[in-house]
Amino acid sequence: MNVTLKNIVITVNSIALIASILWTIKKPDYDSIISTLVLFAALIGLWISKTSKNKELKQNQKSGNNSKNYQAGNDINIQE
């Protein structure tokens, strides 16, 4: 996900979390408590995914004499 889009989603989630907390304070019920917990869990998940670095996969291959190398990013079928 794009960093700017992720920041927008975090901002919207934070606003919804604040509204849900206010709803829980004003009318404590299962609906308001569950929505607060879900929004809080989503915010933590977004924050963790934002701080984790996406590692780029690298592939290296070495072969000997009289051999063939096939390297692909996905599954391949070799028919000889």
N, C-alpha and C positions, 0 to 999 in steps of 0.2 A: 504494500500500500504506500502511496506517495506520502512524504513527510507532511506536506501541507494539508492533505486530506485527513491524515491521522490527527493532526492538531485540531482540525475542525471537529472531528468526531469526538475527541477528548473534551473539547469545550462544550459541545452540545450535551454530552453525557454528564459533565460536571453541573451544568445548569439544571438538567433533569434530576440529578441526584439532590441538589439543593431543594428543588420543588418537592421532591418525594420526602425529604427529611421534614420539611415544613408540613406536608400532608400528614406524616406520621405523628408529628407533635400535636397538630390540630385534631386529628381523628385517628387515634391508634386502633388499627384493625389489621387483619391478616393481609389484605390487599396492599395497604400502604407499607407495612413492614417488609413484605416479600419484594415489592418493587424497589424499596430502598436497598435491600440486600443484593438484589440482582444488579442494580445500577452500580453499587459499590464494587461488586465482583468484576463487572465489565470494565470499570475504570482501572482497577488493578491490572487486569489482563491487558488492556491497552497500554498502560504504563510499562509493563514488563516487556511487551513486544516492541515498544518504542526504544527501550534501552538496550535490548539484545541486538547484537550485530549480526547481520546476515553474512555468513561466510560463503565466499564464492568457491565453488567446487573446481578443483584442478585435476586434470588427468595427465599422467605421464606414462610413457611406454618405452621400453627398450627391447630390442630383439637382436638375435644373432644373425649370422650369415644365412642366406637362402631361406628367409622367412618373410612373412607378410604381416603388417600391423593393421588392425582395424580399430579405429577409435571413434566413438559416437557419444553424444550426450544422452541418448535414449537406447532402447532395445533395438538391435539390428539382427537381421537374418542373413547369413552368408551361405550362398549356394554355389559350390564350385563343381 
